[in-house]
Amino acid sequence: MTALPGRHLTLYSRAWCHLCEQMRDALEPLMREFGATLEVIDVDADPALVALYDELVPVLVCEGVELCHYRLDAERVRAALVRPRA
């Protein structure tokens, strides 16, 4: 299966977070496999994001749907990358 065109993931992260680094590294093969794009957003740059995600980072979101936090759920990410848009 291949990703649908334009699939975009957002990783809510912070600079000093080792779990964030691990999730970003683990995402690399999936990004290459499916040709998806990834945007990394530092939650500490926005108080509203800190309020939402502070203790949950890293948080991975695909088009508004939270897929996982703390650790990468590769199967859930794969499913999101091939699922038709609603």
C-alpha positions as CSV (number, residue, x, y, z in Angstrom):
1,M,0.0,0.0,0.0
2,T,1.1,3.5,-0.6
3,A,0.2,6.8,1.1
4,L,-2.5,8.9,-0.4
5,P,-1.1,12.1,-2.0
6,G,-0.6,15.0,0.4
7,R,-0.6,13.0,3.7
8,H,0.9,15.2,6.4
9,L,2.0,14.3,9.9
10,T,2.6,16.8,12.7
11,L,4.9,15.9,15.6
12,Y,4.4,18.1,18.7
13,S,7.7,18.0,20.4
14,R,10.2,19.9,22.5
15,A,14.0,20.4,22.1
16,W,15.2,18.6,25.2
17,C,12.9,15.6,25.0
18,H,14.6,12.2,24.4
19,L,11.3,10.5,23.6
20,C,10.7,13.2,21.0
21,E,14.0,12.4,19.3
22,Q,13.3,8.7,19.4
23,M,9.8,9.1,17.8
24,R,11.2,11.4,15.1
25,D,14.0,8.9,14.3
26,A,11.5,6.0,14.3
27,L,9.3,8.0,11.9
28,E,12.0,8.4,9.2
29,P,11.5,5.0,7.6
30,L,7.8,5.4,7.5
31,M,8.1,8.9,5.9
32,R,10.4,7.4,3.2
33,E,8.2,4.4,2.7
34,F,4.9,6.3,2.3
35,G,6.3,9.6,0.9
36,A,4.4,11.6,3.6
37,T,5.5,14.9,5.0
38,L,6.4,15.8,8.6
39,E,6.1,19.1,10.4
40,V,7.8,19.3,13.8
41,I,6.3,21.9,16.2
42,D,8.0,22.9,19.4
43,V,5.2,23.0,22.0
44,D,7.2,25.3,24.3
45,A,6.9,28.1,21.7
46,D,3.2,28.4,22.3
47,P,1.5,28.4,25.7
48,A,-1.7,27.0,24.2
49,L,0.2,24.0,22.9
50,V,1.9,23.5,26.3
51,A,-1.6,23.5,27.9
52,L,-2.7,20.8,25.4
53,Y,0.4,18.5,25.1
54,D,2.8,19.4,28.0
55,E,3.1,16.0,29.7
56,L,2.1,14.0,26.6
57,V,5.0,14.9,24.2
58,P,5.8,13.6,21.8
59,V,2.4,13.7,20.2
60,L,1.9,12.6,16.6
61,V,-1.1,13.9,14.7
62,C,-2.3,13.1,11.2
63,E,-4.7,15.7,9.8
64,G,-6.2,16.6,13.1
65,V,-6.3,13.0,14.5
66,E,-4.0,12.1,17.3
67,L,-2.2,8.8,16.4
68,C,0.1,8.3,19.4
69,H,2.1,9.9,22.2
70,Y,5.2,8.9,24.1
71,R,6.1,6.1,21.7
72,L,5.5,5.6,18.0
73,D,2.6,3.3,17.1
74,A,3.9,2.3,13.7
75,E,0.8,0.3,12.7
76,R,-1.6,3.1,13.6
77,V,0.6,5.5,11.6
78,R,0.6,3.1,8.6
79,A,-3.2,2.8,8.8
80,A,-3.6,6.6,8.9
81,L,-1.3,7.1,5.9
82,V,-3.4,4.7,3.7
83,R,-6.9,5.6,5.0
84,P,-9.0,7.6,2.6
85,R,-9.9,11.1,3.8
86,A,-13.4,11.5,5.3
